[in-house]
Amino acid sequence: MEPSVERSPVQRPRGRPWRLVAVGLLVVMLGMALVPGTAGAAASPYDTGPSRVYFPQTGHYLAYGFLDYWHHNGGVQVFGYPITEEMRDPASGLTVQYFERAVFEWHPTAPRNWQVQLRRLGAALTAGSTLAAFQPVTAQSDTNCTFYPQTGHRLCAGFRYFWHAEGGLAIFGYPISEEFTQNGYTVQYFERARFEYHPALKGTPYEVELGLLGTQAAIRDGVNRTPVPQSSGTPTYDPSLWYVPEPIGAREVRTPPPGAPTDQAKWIEVDTTEHYVRLWEYDRLVYGSWAATGVAAHPTPTGRFEIMGKLPTDNMTGGTASTSASLALSSVPYVMYFWDGYALVGGSWLSSFGTAATNGSVALPLEQAHWLYDWATYGTPVWIHQ
């Protein structure tokens, strides 16, 4: 009997696509070895589709979190077809699945968008290599190449374009070799992949292809790749099975948008497109209100902030010191500063909400602002997006 495999269905977002502009997020990602589930999306991350599909090309299924990650981060072109079912890895105890070009691992205790991680196949395959191409070089970035001091290697020309276009650091990792010739092709190794240049396919989407490192790993690990039959209730994979639902109203949202800080006990969401504020406790919505956000000339800043000051009332002139004095307001209630001169406030001077009407701060009706003021504490995250 096979050991049990831990699976976790993915709650796909419904409704309006969301865009996060997170202050410092790129810097954090560059310093982490994990792989977020939002990088290099080949399909809309806001679509919905089946939770399990079958691939007759290899005779295997793909389901739940692994399917969601595969579908939204490159699909066949980046990862290839599944060549095993999900299984328990005896070395790590993790649920894994092998693909032609990758191995997926399920990390159930990781943050929500980091639970699917890619095995470092390129690094494992070439560990200890004495080839000159794997020895670090000293170089500088220029118009044709980017030098990565983290590994001491360059990424140039067509490989650099493909790397950025198909997911970059999050999917492939850093380069761990220079370009060199292997089996008649120009190749370059990365922490999780091998790029191959196929000149005979120049000008096609297959000019740069990924090596079959997942297949090599499956053979080396001796895993079972025997095809399994397709069940009558499981569809054959087809991209047309996915669709983008019709948008829903701001007040109907009950699931945190992708990228939200759902690991926080309390956090405030400000949607500057819908002009709506939501208060969350982890992934549970506890309160919502229409708000007024910044006008085009003085937009509300987007990104990740936190409550850094609370005042029952304050005199305000807007988001920056350069704000026109004609916009000065006195005795603004329930002021909670989250960055510079920007704050969540009670909009005592406004007669309507759900629109752009402030000089950058976020104003709520007085009753709702009072509720928020009592609920939030110093350090409560404020996540603002369009």
Secondary structure, DSSP 8 states (H G I E B T S, - for coil): --------------SS------TTHHHHHHT-SS--TTTT-SS-TT-B--SEEEETTTTEEEEHHHHHHHHHTTHHHHH--B-S--EE-TTT--EEEEBSS-EEEE-TTS-GGGSEEE--HHHHHHTT---GGGS-------SSEEEETTTTEEEEHHHHHHHHHTTHHHHH-SB-S--EEETTEEEEEBSS-EEEE-GGGTTSTTSEEE--HHHHHHHHHT---------TTS-B--GGG-B------GGG--S--TT--TTSSSEEEEETTTTEEEEEETTEEEEEEE-EEE-TTS----EEEE--EEEEEEEE--SSTTS-GGG-EEEEEEEEEEETTEEEEE-TT-S--SEEEESSSEEE-HHHHHHHHHH--TT-EEEEE-
